[in-house]
Amino acid sequence: MQRLFLNFVAKGKGEIILEEAPLLDDKDKQILEVIRKFGGEVAQTIVVKYTGLPKSTISRKIRKLEKMGYIKVIRKGRINILKIVKEEE
């Protein structure tokens, strides 16, 4: 199942339009690339270290990628292990 993501964009006084958001942005692709670099499975802390992105951004992007079916998050104690389950289209 393909999901559609939409952005609400203000275009002037009282005017709001919907536009289709890209399914994967550059940060999403960067996260997937780091996971691939480590054999398709890596701790979330490693992704933070190698991307240089804030932990909060990584967490938000990880939730998005999991909802879209690209990765699976496996909780091991206090660590999240990220595993690729679907490649980019």
HTML snippet that shows the backbone in 3Dmol.js (N, CA, C, O; Angstrom):
<script src="https://3Dmol.org/build/3Dmol-min.js"></script>
<div id="view" style="width:600px;height:400px;position:relative"></div>
<script>
const pdb = `
ATOM      1  N   MET A   1       0.845  -1.184   0.000  1.00  0.00           N
ATOM      2  CA  MET A   1       0.000   0.000   0.000  1.00  0.00           C
ATOM      3  C   MET A   1       0.889   1.245   0.000  1.00  0.00           C
ATOM      4  O   MET A   1       1.769   1.384   0.849  1.00  0.00           O
ATOM      5  N   GLN A   2       0.662   2.120  -0.926  1.00  0.00           N
ATOM      6  CA  GLN A   2       1.417   3.364  -1.026  1.00  0.00           C
ATOM      7  C   GLN A   2       0.651   4.463  -0.293  1.00  0.00           C
ATOM      8  O   GLN A   2      -0.550   4.637  -0.503  1.00  0.00           O
ATOM      9  N   ARG A   3       1.344   5.195   0.558  1.00  0.00           N
ATOM     10  CA  ARG A   3       0.707   6.302   1.279  1.00  0.00           C
ATOM     11  C   ARG A   3       1.087   7.613   0.630  1.00  0.00           C
ATOM     12  O   ARG A   3       2.190   7.765   0.104  1.00  0.00           O
ATOM     13  N   LEU A   4       0.181   8.545   0.671  1.00  0.00           N
ATOM     14  CA  LEU A   4       0.410   9.871   0.118  1.00  0.00           C
ATOM     15  C   LEU A   4       0.592  10.843   1.272  1.00  0.00           C
ATOM     16  O   LEU A   4      -0.237  10.898   2.180  1.00  0.00           O
ATOM     17  N   PHE A   5       1.671  11.605   1.236  1.00  0.00           N
ATOM     18  CA  PHE A   5       1.918  12.617   2.250  1.00  0.00           C
ATOM     19  C   PHE A   5       1.657  13.981   1.634  1.00  0.00           C
ATOM     20  O   PHE A   5       2.084  14.259   0.514  1.00  0.00           O
ATOM     21  N   LEU A   6       0.952  14.830   2.374  1.00  0.00           N
ATOM     22  CA  LEU A   6       0.596  16.151   1.871  1.00  0.00           C
ATOM     23  C   LEU A   6       1.150  17.232   2.781  1.00  0.00           C
ATOM     24  O   LEU A   6       1.236  17.058   3.997  1.00  0.00           O
ATOM     25  N   ASN A   7       1.522  18.346   2.180  1.00  0.00           N
ATOM     26  CA  ASN A   7       1.933  19.534   2.921  1.00  0.00           C
ATOM     27  C   ASN A   7       0.843  20.582   2.779  1.00  0.00           C
ATOM     28  O   ASN A   7       0.279  20.754   1.698  1.00  0.00           O
ATOM     29  N   PHE A   8       0.546  21.281   3.865  1.00  0.00           N
ATOM     30  CA  PHE A   8      -0.348  22.425   3.811  1.00  0.00           C
ATOM     31  C   PHE A   8       0.527  23.653   3.613  1.00  0.00           C
ATOM     32  O   PHE A   8       1.463  23.877   4.381  1.00  0.00           O
ATOM     33  N   VAL A   9       0.233  24.444   2.597  1.00  0.00           N
ATOM     34  CA  VAL A   9       1.056  25.603   2.281  1.00  0.00           C
ATOM     35  C   VAL A   9       0.173  26.847   2.258  1.00  0.00           C
ATOM     36  O   VAL A   9      -0.825  26.894   1.539  1.00  0.00           O
ATOM     37  N   ALA A  10       0.546  27.856   3.050  1.00  0.00           N
ATOM     38  CA  ALA A  10      -0.173  29.131   3.046  1.00  0.00           C
ATOM     39  C   ALA A  10       0.282  29.933   1.833  1.00  0.00           C
ATOM     40  O   ALA A  10       1.478  30.145   1.635  1.00  0.00           O
ATOM     41  N   LYS A  11      -0.677  30.378   1.021  1.00  0.00           N
ATOM     42  CA  LYS A  11      -0.348  31.087  -0.212  1.00  0.00           C
ATOM     43  C   LYS A  11      -0.803  32.542  -0.205  1.00  0.00           C
ATOM     44  O   LYS A  11      -0.794  33.189  -1.252  1.00  0.00           O
ATOM     45  N   GLY A  12      -1.177  33.038   0.882  1.00  0.00           N
ATOM     46  CA  GLY A  12      -1.635  34.419   0.921  1.00  0.00           C
ATOM     47  C   GLY A  12      -2.734  34.548   1.958  1.00  0.00           C
ATOM     48  O   GLY A  12      -2.993  33.624   2.728  1.00  0.00           O
ATOM     49  N   LYS A  13      -3.362  35.679   1.966  1.00  0.00           N
ATOM     50  CA  LYS A  13      -4.383  35.953   2.973  1.00  0.00           C
ATOM     51  C   LYS A  13      -5.553  34.973   2.848  1.00  0.00           C
ATOM     52  O   LYS A  13      -6.338  35.033   1.901  1.00  0.00           O
ATOM     53  N   GLY A  14      -5.646  34.075   3.821  1.00  0.00           N
ATOM     54  CA  GLY A  14      -6.756  33.142   3.868  1.00  0.00           C
ATOM     55  C   GLY A  14      -6.703  32.015   2.853  1.00  0.00           C
ATOM     56  O   GLY A  14      -7.635  31.215   2.775  1.00  0.00           O
ATOM     57  N   GLU A  15      -5.641  31.936   2.080  1.00  0.00           N
ATOM     58  CA  GLU A  15      -5.561  30.900   1.047  1.00  0.00           C
ATOM     59  C   GLU A  15      -4.564  29.815   1.462  1.00  0.00           C
ATOM     60  O   GLU A  15      -3.393  30.095   1.719  1.00  0.00           O
ATOM     61  N   ILE A  16      -5.041  28.601   1.521  1.00  0.00           N
ATOM     62  CA  ILE A  16      -4.190  27.459   1.861  1.00  0.00           C
ATOM     63  C   ILE A  16      -4.371  26.407   0.775  1.00  0.00           C
ATOM     64  O   ILE A  16      -5.492  26.094   0.376  1.00  0.00           O
ATOM     65  N   ILE A  17      -3.262  25.872   0.309  1.00  0.00           N
ATOM     66  CA  ILE A  17      -3.349  24.818  -0.700  1.00  0.00           C
ATOM     67  C   ILE A  17      -2.676  23.550  -0.172  1.00  0.00           C
ATOM     68  O   ILE A  17      -1.854  23.599   0.742  1.00  0.00           O
ATOM     69  N   LEU A  18      -3.035  22.444  -0.753  1.00  0.00           N
ATOM     70  CA  LEU A  18      -2.401  21.163  -0.455  1.00  0.00           C
ATOM     71  C   LEU A  18      -1.461  20.833  -1.596  1.00  0.00           C
ATOM     72  O   LEU A  18      -1.823  20.970  -2.765  1.00  0.00           O
ATOM     73  N   GLU A  19      -0.258  20.400  -1.263  1.00  0.00           N
ATOM     74  CA  GLU A  19       0.636  19.924  -2.309  1.00  0.00           C
ATOM     75  C   GLU A  19       1.227  18.596  -1.864  1.00  0.00           C
ATOM     76  O   GLU A  19       1.438  18.362  -0.674  1.00  0.00           O
ATOM     77  N   GLU A  20       1.488  17.740  -2.827  1.00  0.00           N
ATOM     78  CA  GLU A  20       2.036  16.425  -2.510  1.00  0.00           C
ATOM     79  C   GLU A  20       3.461  16.580  -2.006  1.00  0.00           C
ATOM     80  O   GLU A  20       4.286  17.239  -2.638  1.00  0.00           O
ATOM     81  N   ALA A  21       3.738  15.974  -0.875  1.00  0.00           N
ATOM     82  CA  ALA A  21       5.087  16.012  -0.305  1.00  0.00           C
ATOM     83  C   ALA A  21       5.894  14.853  -0.893  1.00  0.00           C
ATOM     84  O   ALA A  21       5.347  13.781  -1.152  1.00  0.00           O
ATOM     85  N   PRO A  22       7.185  15.070  -1.102  1.00  0.00           N
ATOM     86  CA  PRO A  22       7.997  13.953  -1.589  1.00  0.00           C
ATOM     87  C   PRO A  22       7.993  12.828  -0.556  1.00  0.00           C
ATOM     88  O   PRO A  22       8.035  13.077   0.649  1.00  0.00           O
ATOM     89  N   LEU A  23       7.940  11.600  -1.039  1.00  0.00           N
ATOM     90  CA  LEU A  23       7.866  10.476  -0.107  1.00  0.00           C
ATOM     91  C   LEU A  23       9.108  10.383   0.760  1.00  0.00           C
ATOM     92  O   LEU A  23       8.999  10.194   1.972  1.00  0.00           O
ATOM     93  N   LEU A  24      10.277  10.510   0.169  1.00  0.00           N
ATOM     94  CA  LEU A  24      11.522  10.481   0.940  1.00  0.00           C
ATOM     95  C   LEU A  24      12.306  11.751   0.668  1.00  0.00           C
ATOM     96  O   LEU A  24      12.611  12.063  -0.483  1.00  0.00           O
ATOM     97  N   ASP A  25      12.633  12.481   1.721  1.00  0.00           N
ATOM     98  CA  ASP A  25      13.459  13.673   1.531  1.00  0.00           C
ATOM     99  C   ASP A  25      14.934  13.296   1.702  1.00  0.00           C
ATOM    100  O   ASP A  25      15.260  12.132   1.935  1.00  0.00           O
ATOM    101  N   ASP A  26      15.810  14.278   1.587  1.00  0.00           N
ATOM    102  CA  ASP A  26      17.253  14.022   1.657  1.00  0.00           C
ATOM    103  C   ASP A  26      17.677  13.416   2.994  1.00  0.00           C
ATOM    104  O   ASP A  26      18.556  12.555   3.037  1.00  0.00           O
ATOM    105  N   LYS A  27      17.054  13.866   4.085  1.00  0.00           N
ATOM    106  CA  LYS A  27      17.409  13.330   5.407  1.00  0.00           C
ATOM    107  C   LYS A  27      16.987  11.868   5.539  1.00  0.00           C
ATOM    108  O   LYS A  27      17.711  11.056   6.114  1.00  0.00           O
ATOM    109  N   ASP A  28      15.807  11.538   5.003  1.00  0.00           N
ATOM    110  CA  ASP A  28      15.353  10.144   5.017  1.00  0.00           C
ATOM    111  C   ASP A  28      16.346   9.264   4.262  1.00  0.00           C
ATOM    112  O   ASP A  28      16.733   8.197   4.739  1.00  0.00           O
ATOM    113  N   LYS A  29      16.749   9.722   3.087  1.00  0.00           N
ATOM    114  CA  LYS A  29      17.692   8.965   2.257  1.00  0.00           C
ATOM    115  C   LYS A  29      19.050   8.837   2.941  1.00  0.00           C
ATOM    116  O   LYS A  29      19.707   7.801   2.841  1.00  0.00           O
ATOM    117  N   GLN A  30      19.464   9.892   3.634  1.00  0.00           N
ATOM    118  CA  GLN A  30      20.734   9.868   4.363  1.00  0.00           C
ATOM    119  C   GLN A  30      20.694   8.805   5.473  1.00  0.00           C
ATOM    120  O   GLN A  30      21.661   8.069   5.670  1.00  0.00           O
ATOM    121  N   ILE A  31      19.588   8.734   6.180  1.00  0.00           N
ATOM    122  CA  ILE A  31      19.425   7.736   7.241  1.00  0.00           C
ATOM    123  C   ILE A  31      19.474   6.324   6.657  1.00  0.00           C
ATOM    124  O   ILE A  31      20.163   5.454   7.190  1.00  0.00           O
ATOM    125  N   LEU A  32      18.748   6.099   5.568  1.00  0.00           N
ATOM    126  CA  LEU A  32      18.753   4.780   4.935  1.00  0.00           C
ATOM    127  C   LEU A  32      20.149   4.405   4.448  1.00  0.00           C
ATOM    128  O   LEU A  32      20.543   3.242   4.536  1.00  0.00           O
ATOM    129  N   GLU A  33      20.894   5.374   3.939  1.00  0.00           N
ATOM    130  CA  GLU A  33      22.249   5.118   3.452  1.00  0.00           C
ATOM    131  C   GLU A  33      23.172   4.676   4.593  1.00  0.00           C
ATOM    132  O   GLU A  33      23.978   3.763   4.415  1.00  0.00           O
ATOM    133  N   VAL A  34      23.060   5.310   5.752  1.00  0.00           N
ATOM    134  CA  VAL A  34      23.882   4.916   6.905  1.00  0.00           C
ATOM    135  C   VAL A  34      23.532   3.486   7.329  1.00  0.00           C
ATOM    136  O   VAL A  34      24.422   2.688   7.622  1.00  0.00           O
ATOM    137  N   ILE A  35      22.245   3.169   7.362  1.00  0.00           N
ATOM    138  CA  ILE A  35      21.838   1.811   7.747  1.00  0.00           C
ATOM    139  C   ILE A  35      22.409   0.798   6.751  1.00  0.00           C
ATOM    140  O   ILE A  35      22.914  -0.250   7.153  1.00  0.00           O
ATOM    141  N   ARG A  36      22.330   1.106   5.464  1.00  0.00           N
ATOM    142  CA  ARG A  36      22.887   0.220   4.428  1.00  0.00           C
ATOM    143  C   ARG A  36      24.391   0.040   4.597  1.00  0.00           C
ATOM    144  O   ARG A  36      24.919  -1.061   4.441  1.00  0.00           O
ATOM    145  N   LYS A  37      25.072   1.143   4.920  1.00  0.00           N
ATOM    146  CA  LYS A  37      26.531   1.119   5.080  1.00  0.00           C
ATOM    147  C   LYS A  37      26.954   0.119   6.162  1.00  0.00           C
ATOM    148  O   LYS A  37      28.044  -0.449   6.094  1.00  0.00           O
ATOM    149  N   PHE A  38      26.101  -0.091   7.144  1.00  0.00           N
ATOM    150  CA  PHE A  38      26.396  -1.013   8.241  1.00  0.00           C
ATOM    151  C   PHE A  38      25.718  -2.372   8.035  1.00  0.00           C
ATOM    152  O   PHE A  38      25.428  -3.075   9.003  1.00  0.00           O
ATOM    153  N   GLY A  39      25.471  -2.732   6.803  1.00  0.00           N
ATOM    154  CA  GLY A  39      24.938  -4.061   6.502  1.00  0.00           C
ATOM    155  C   GLY A  39      23.438  -4.207   6.638  1.00  0.00           C
ATOM    156  O   GLY A  39      22.933  -5.328   6.699  1.00  0.00           O
ATOM    157  N   GLY A  40      22.715  -3.102   6.688  1.00  0.00           N
ATOM    158  CA  GLY A  40      21.257  -3.158   6.751  1.00  0.00           C
ATOM    159  C   GLY A  40      20.675  -3.217   8.147  1.00  0.00           C
ATOM    160  O   GLY A  40      19.457  -3.290   8.310  1.00  0.00           O
ATOM    161  N   GLU A  41      21.540  -3.188   9.167  1.00  0.00           N
ATOM    162  CA  GLU A  41      21.068  -3.230  10.557  1.00  0.00           C
ATOM    163  C   GLU A  41      22.057  -2.471  11.433  1.00  0.00           C
ATOM    164  O   GLU A  41      23.251  -2.772  11.433  1.00  0.00           O
ATOM    165  N   VAL A  42      21.558  -1.484  12.182  1.00  0.00           N
ATOM    166  CA  VAL A  42      22.454  -0.637  12.963  1.00  0.00           C
ATOM    167  C   VAL A  42      21.696  -0.007  14.132  1.00  0.00           C
ATOM    168  O   VAL A  42      20.475   0.141  14.081  1.00  0.00           O
ATOM    169  N   ALA A  43      22.424   0.359  15.178  1.00  0.00           N
ATOM    170  CA  ALA A  43      21.826   1.054  16.325  1.00  0.00           C
ATOM    171  C   ALA A  43      21.491   2.496  15.934  1.00  0.00           C
ATOM    172  O   ALA A  43      22.218   3.119  15.161  1.00  0.00           O
ATOM    173  N   GLN A  44      20.407   3.012  16.465  1.00  0.00           N
ATOM    174  CA  GLN A  44      19.972   4.373  16.163  1.00  0.00           C
ATOM    175  C   GLN A  44      21.043   5.387  16.561  1.00  0.00           C
ATOM    176  O   GLN A  44      21.200   6.406  15.888  1.00  0.00           O
ATOM    177  N   THR A  45      21.778   5.131  17.634  1.00  0.00           N
ATOM    178  CA  THR A  45      22.831   6.060  18.070  1.00  0.00           C
ATOM    179  C   THR A  45      23.922   6.212  17.010  1.00  0.00           C
ATOM    180  O   THR A  45      24.509   7.286  16.875  1.00  0.00           O
ATOM    181  N   ILE A  46      24.195   5.150  16.263  1.00  0.00           N
ATOM    182  CA  ILE A  46      25.185   5.208  15.182  1.00  0.00           C
ATOM    183  C   ILE A  46      24.681   6.113  14.061  1.00  0.00           C
ATOM    184  O   ILE A  46      25.454   6.869  13.472  1.00  0.00           O
ATOM    185  N   VAL A  47      23.387   6.034  13.771  1.00  0.00           N
ATOM    186  CA  VAL A  47      22.797   6.892  12.732  1.00  0.00           C
ATOM    187  C   VAL A  47      22.937   8.355  13.132  1.00  0.00           C
ATOM    188  O   VAL A  47      23.268   9.199  12.299  1.00  0.00           O
ATOM    189  N   VAL A  48      22.688   8.658  14.404  1.00  0.00           N
ATOM    190  CA  VAL A  48      22.842  10.035  14.900  1.00  0.00           C
ATOM    191  C   VAL A  48      24.287  10.488  14.707  1.00  0.00           C
ATOM    192  O   VAL A  48      24.536  11.593  14.226  1.00  0.00           O
ATOM    193  N   LYS A  49      25.231   9.641  15.080  1.00  0.00           N
ATOM    194  CA  LYS A  49      26.652   9.981  14.988  1.00  0.00           C
ATOM    195  C   LYS A  49      27.087  10.232  13.540  1.00  0.00           C
ATOM    196  O   LYS A  49      27.781  11.210  13.264  1.00  0.00           O
ATOM    197  N   TYR A  50      26.686   9.361  12.624  1.00  0.00           N
ATOM    198  CA  TYR A  50      27.155   9.456  11.243  1.00  0.00           C
ATOM    199  C   TYR A  50      26.431  10.506  10.409  1.00  0.00           C
ATOM    200  O   TYR A  50      26.995  11.003   9.434  1.00  0.00           O
ATOM    201  N   THR A  51      25.200  10.857  10.764  1.00  0.00           N
ATOM    202  CA  THR A  51      24.486  11.884  10.001  1.00  0.00           C
ATOM    203  C   THR A  51      24.739  13.283  10.542  1.00  0.00           C
ATOM    204  O   THR A  51      24.688  14.258   9.794  1.00  0.00           O
ATOM    205  N   GLY A  52      25.014  13.386  11.845  1.00  0.00           N
ATOM    206  CA  GLY A  52      25.181  14.697  12.456  1.00  0.00           C
ATOM    207  C   GLY A  52      23.860  15.407  12.711  1.00  0.00           C
ATOM    208  O   GLY A  52      23.844  16.570  13.114  1.00  0.00           O
ATOM    209  N   LEU A  53      22.750  14.711  12.477  1.00  0.00           N
ATOM    210  CA  LEU A  53      21.426  15.298  12.706  1.00  0.00           C
ATOM    211  C   LEU A  53      21.056  15.169  14.180  1.00  0.00           C
ATOM    212  O   LEU A  53      21.525  14.253  14.856  1.00  0.00           O
ATOM    213  N   PRO A  54      20.216  16.078  14.689  1.00  0.00           N
ATOM    214  CA  PRO A  54      19.778  15.991  16.088  1.00  0.00           C
ATOM    215  C   PRO A  54      19.012  14.694  16.362  1.00  0.00           C
ATOM    216  O   PRO A  54      18.354  14.150  15.475  1.00  0.00           O
ATOM    217  N   LYS A  55      19.108  14.207  17.603  1.00  0.00           N
ATOM    218  CA  LYS A  55      18.409  12.978  17.987  1.00  0.00           C
ATOM    219  C   LYS A  55      16.907  13.087  17.745  1.00  0.00           C
ATOM    220  O   LYS A  55      16.270  12.118  17.331  1.00  0.00           O
ATOM    221  N   SER A  56      16.343  14.263  18.004  1.00  0.00           N
ATOM    222  CA  SER A  56      14.898  14.435  17.816  1.00  0.00           C
ATOM    223  C   SER A  56      14.510  14.301  16.345  1.00  0.00           C
ATOM    224  O   SER A  56      13.474  13.718  16.027  1.00  0.00           O
ATOM    225  N   THR A  57      15.333  14.834  15.455  1.00  0.00           N
ATOM    226  CA  THR A  57      15.075  14.723  14.017  1.00  0.00           C
ATOM    227  C   THR A  57      15.162  13.266  13.586  1.00  0.00           C
ATOM    228  O   THR A  57      14.308  12.779  12.845  1.00  0.00           O
ATOM    229  N   ILE A  58      16.195  12.572  14.050  1.00  0.00           N
ATOM    230  CA  ILE A  58      16.363  11.155  13.712  1.00  0.00           C
ATOM    231  C   ILE A  58      15.154  10.359  14.197  1.00  0.00           C
ATOM    232  O   ILE A  58      14.628   9.527  13.458  1.00  0.00           O
ATOM    233  N   SER A  59      14.710  10.600  15.420  1.00  0.00           N
ATOM    234  CA  SER A  59      13.555   9.875  15.967  1.00  0.00           C
ATOM    235  C   SER A  59      12.310  10.093  15.121  1.00  0.00           C
ATOM    236  O   SER A  59      11.579   9.148  14.826  1.00  0.00           O
ATOM    237  N   ARG A  60      12.072  11.337  14.733  1.00  0.00           N
ATOM    238  CA  ARG A  60      10.905  11.665  13.912  1.00  0.00           C
ATOM    239  C   ARG A  60      10.996  10.980  12.543  1.00  0.00           C
ATOM    240  O   ARG A  60      10.015  10.421  12.054  1.00  0.00           O
ATOM    241  N   LYS A  61      12.173  11.032  11.939  1.00  0.00           N
ATOM    242  CA  LYS A  61      12.375  10.423  10.620  1.00  0.00           C
ATOM    243  C   LYS A  61      12.262   8.900  10.697  1.00  0.00           C
ATOM    244  O   LYS A  61      11.739   8.266   9.780  1.00  0.00           O
ATOM    245  N   ILE A  62      12.753   8.315  11.792  1.00  0.00           N
ATOM    246  CA  ILE A  62      12.674   6.864  11.983  1.00  0.00           C
ATOM    247  C   ILE A  62      11.210   6.430  12.060  1.00  0.00           C
ATOM    248  O   ILE A  62      10.829   5.428  11.455  1.00  0.00           O
ATOM    249  N   ARG A  63      10.382   7.183  12.803  1.00  0.00           N
ATOM    250  CA  ARG A  63       8.949   6.865  12.882  1.00  0.00           C
ATOM    251  C   ARG A  63       8.318   6.914  11.496  1.00  0.00           C
ATOM    252  O   ARG A  63       7.528   6.041  11.138  1.00  0.00           O
ATOM    253  N   LYS A  64       8.669   7.940  10.713  1.00  0.00           N
ATOM    254  CA  LYS A  64       8.133   8.079   9.354  1.00  0.00           C
ATOM    255  C   LYS A  64       8.555   6.890   8.487  1.00  0.00           C
ATOM    256  O   LYS A  64       7.726   6.291   7.803  1.00  0.00           O
ATOM    257  N   LEU A  65       9.844   6.554   8.518  1.00  0.00           N
ATOM    258  CA  LEU A  65      10.351   5.454   7.692  1.00  0.00           C
ATOM    259  C   LEU A  65       9.738   4.115   8.104  1.00  0.00           C
ATOM    260  O   LEU A  65       9.506   3.246   7.263  1.00  0.00           O
ATOM    261  N   GLU A  66       9.478   3.958   9.400  1.00  0.00           N
ATOM    262  CA  GLU A  66       8.844   2.723   9.864  1.00  0.00           C
ATOM    263  C   GLU A  66       7.391   2.656   9.389  1.00  0.00           C
ATOM    264  O   GLU A  66       6.939   1.607   8.931  1.00  0.00           O
ATOM    265  N   LYS A  67       6.659   3.768   9.495  1.00  0.00           N
ATOM    266  CA  LYS A  67       5.267   3.803   9.029  1.00  0.00           C
ATOM    267  C   LYS A  67       5.172   3.533   7.534  1.00  0.00           C
ATOM    268  O   LYS A  67       4.210   2.925   7.064  1.00  0.00           O
ATOM    269  N   MET A  68       6.181   3.992   6.787  1.00  0.00           N
ATOM    270  CA  MET A  68       6.188   3.797   5.337  1.00  0.00           C
ATOM    271  C   MET A  68       6.677   2.400   4.945  1.00  0.00           C
ATOM    272  O   MET A  68       6.633   2.032   3.771  1.00  0.00           O
ATOM    273  N   GLY A  69       7.140   1.629   5.922  1.00  0.00           N
ATOM    274  CA  GLY A  69       7.540   0.258   5.657  1.00  0.00           C
ATOM    275  C   GLY A  69       8.973   0.069   5.183  1.00  0.00           C
ATOM    276  O   GLY A  69       9.329  -1.019   4.729  1.00  0.00           O
ATOM    277  N   TYR A  70       9.803   1.105   5.279  1.00  0.00           N
ATOM    278  CA  TYR A  70      11.193   0.996   4.838  1.00  0.00           C
ATOM    279  C   TYR A  70      12.083   0.315   5.871  1.00  0.00           C
ATOM    280  O   TYR A  70      13.024  -0.395   5.516  1.00  0.00           O
ATOM    281  N   ILE A  71      11.785   0.533   7.140  1.00  0.00           N
ATOM    282  CA  ILE A  71      12.621  -0.045   8.196  1.00  0.00           C
ATOM    283  C   ILE A  71      11.745  -0.666   9.280  1.00  0.00           C
ATOM    284  O   ILE A  71      10.545  -0.406   9.371  1.00  0.00           O
ATOM    285  N   LYS A  72      12.387  -1.489  10.091  1.00  0.00           N
ATOM    286  CA  LYS A  72      11.751  -2.038  11.284  1.00  0.00           C
ATOM    287  C   LYS A  72      12.611  -1.614  12.464  1.00  0.00           C
ATOM    288  O   LYS A  72      13.838  -1.690  12.402  1.00  0.00           O
ATOM    289  N   VAL A  73      11.970  -1.168  13.538  1.00  0.00           N
ATOM    290  CA  VAL A  73      12.687  -0.772  14.746  1.00  0.00           C
ATOM    291  C   VAL A  73      12.566  -1.912  15.750  1.00  0.00           C
ATOM    292  O   VAL A  73      11.467  -2.313  16.133  1.00  0.00           O
ATOM    293  N   ILE A  74      13.722  -2.423  16.166  1.00  0.00           N
ATOM    294  CA  ILE A  74      13.768  -3.512  17.135  1.00  0.00           C
ATOM    295  C   ILE A  74      14.345  -2.944  18.430  1.00  0.00           C
ATOM    296  O   ILE A  74      15.490  -2.492  18.468  1.00  0.00           O
ATOM    297  N   ARG A  75      13.547  -2.973  19.476  1.00  0.00           N
ATOM    298  CA  ARG A  75      13.963  -2.422  20.774  1.00  0.00           C
ATOM    299  C   ARG A  75      14.767  -3.479  21.528  1.00  0.00           C
ATOM    300  O   ARG A  75      14.261  -4.568  21.800  1.00  0.00           O
ATOM    301  N   LYS A  76      16.020  -3.162  21.868  1.00  0.00           N
ATOM    302  CA  LYS A  76      16.868  -4.056  22.668  1.00  0.00           C
ATOM    303  C   LYS A  76      17.342  -3.274  23.885  1.00  0.00           C
ATOM    304  O   LYS A  76      18.292  -2.496  23.808  1.00  0.00           O
ATOM    305  N   GLY A  77      16.666  -3.491  25.007  1.00  0.00           N
ATOM    306  CA  GLY A  77      16.991  -2.724  26.207  1.00  0.00           C
ATOM    307  C   GLY A  77      16.694  -1.253  25.968  1.00  0.00           C
ATOM    308  O   GLY A  77      15.560  -0.878  25.671  1.00  0.00           O
ATOM    309  N   ARG A  78      17.725  -0.422  26.102  1.00  0.00           N
ATOM    310  CA  ARG A  78      17.554   1.022  25.897  1.00  0.00           C
ATOM    311  C   ARG A  78      17.996   1.459  24.508  1.00  0.00           C
ATOM    312  O   ARG A  78      18.086   2.655  24.232  1.00  0.00           O
ATOM    313  N   ILE A  79      18.268   0.506  23.640  1.00  0.00           N
ATOM    314  CA  ILE A  79      18.787   0.820  22.306  1.00  0.00           C
ATOM    315  C   ILE A  79      17.778   0.405  21.242  1.00  0.00           C
ATOM    316  O   ILE A  79      17.159  -0.654  21.342  1.00  0.00           O
ATOM    317  N   ASN A  80      17.616   1.247  20.220  1.00  0.00           N
ATOM    318  CA  ASN A  80      16.810   0.894  19.060  1.00  0.00           C
ATOM    319  C   ASN A  80      17.733   0.383  17.966  1.00  0.00           C
ATOM    320  O   ASN A  80      18.691   1.057  17.588  1.00  0.00           O
ATOM    321  N   ILE A  81      17.443  -0.808  17.459  1.00  0.00           N
ATOM    322  CA  ILE A  81      18.157  -1.358  16.314  1.00  0.00           C
ATOM    323  C   ILE A  81      17.283  -1.109  15.091  1.00  0.00           C
ATOM    324  O   ILE A  81      16.105  -1.464  15.080  1.00  0.00           O
ATOM    325  N   LEU A  82      17.860  -0.504  14.069  1.00  0.00           N
ATOM    326  CA  LEU A  82      17.133  -0.176  12.845  1.00  0.00           C
ATOM    327  C   LEU A  82      17.517  -1.175  11.768  1.00  0.00           C
ATOM    328  O   LEU A  82      18.700  -1.398  11.509  1.00  0.00           O
ATOM    329  N   LYS A  83      16.517  -1.775  11.144  1.00  0.00           N
ATOM    330  CA  LYS A  83      16.760  -2.794  10.130  1.00  0.00           C
ATOM    331  C   LYS A  83      15.979  -2.448   8.868  1.00  0.00           C
ATOM    332  O   LYS A  83      14.777  -2.192   8.929  1.00  0.00           O
ATOM    333  N   ILE A  84      16.657  -2.442   7.736  1.00  0.00           N
ATOM    334  CA  ILE A  84      15.985  -2.168   6.463  1.00  0.00           C
ATOM    335  C   ILE A  84      15.155  -3.384   6.076  1.00  0.00           C
ATOM    336  O   ILE A  84      15.647  -4.512   6.079  1.00  0.00           O
ATOM    337  N   VAL A  85      13.881  -3.138   5.742  1.00  0.00           N
ATOM    338  CA  VAL A  85      13.006  -4.219   5.297  1.00  0.00           C
ATOM    339  C   VAL A  85      12.518  -4.001   3.869  1.00  0.00           C
ATOM    340  O   VAL A  85      12.015  -4.929   3.237  1.00  0.00           O
ATOM    341  N   LYS A  86      12.666  -2.768   3.355  1.00  0.00           N
ATOM    342  CA  LYS A  86      12.249  -2.458   1.987  1.00  0.00           C
ATOM    343  C   LYS A  86      13.210  -1.422   1.426  1.00  0.00           C
ATOM    344  O   LYS A  86      13.531  -0.441   2.096  1.00  0.00           O
ATOM    345  N   GLU A  87      13.664  -1.634   0.212  1.00  0.00           N
ATOM    346  CA  GLU A  87      14.566  -0.685  -0.437  1.00  0.00           C
ATOM    347  C   GLU A  87      13.779   0.462  -1.059  1.00  0.00           C
ATOM    348  O   GLU A  87      12.583   0.340  -1.324  1.00  0.00           O
ATOM    349  N   GLU A  88      14.470   1.581  -1.287  1.00  0.00           N
ATOM    350  CA  GLU A  88      13.854   2.738  -1.937  1.00  0.00           C
ATOM    351  C   GLU A  88      13.371   2.354  -3.320  1.00  0.00           C
ATOM    352  O   GLU A  88      13.944   1.486  -3.979  1.00  0.00           O
ATOM    353  N   GLU A  89      12.307   3.013  -3.747  1.00  0.00           N
ATOM    354  CA  GLU A  89      11.758   2.763  -5.088  1.00  0.00           C
ATOM    355  C   GLU A  89      12.280   3.773  -6.070  1.00  0.00           C
ATOM    356  O   GLU A  89      11.930   3.725  -7.250  1.00  0.00           O
TER     357      GLU A  89
END
`;
const viewer = $3Dmol.createViewer("view");
viewer.addModel(pdb, "pdb");
viewer.setStyle({}, {cartoon: {color: "spectrum"}});
viewer.zoomTo();
viewer.render();
</script>
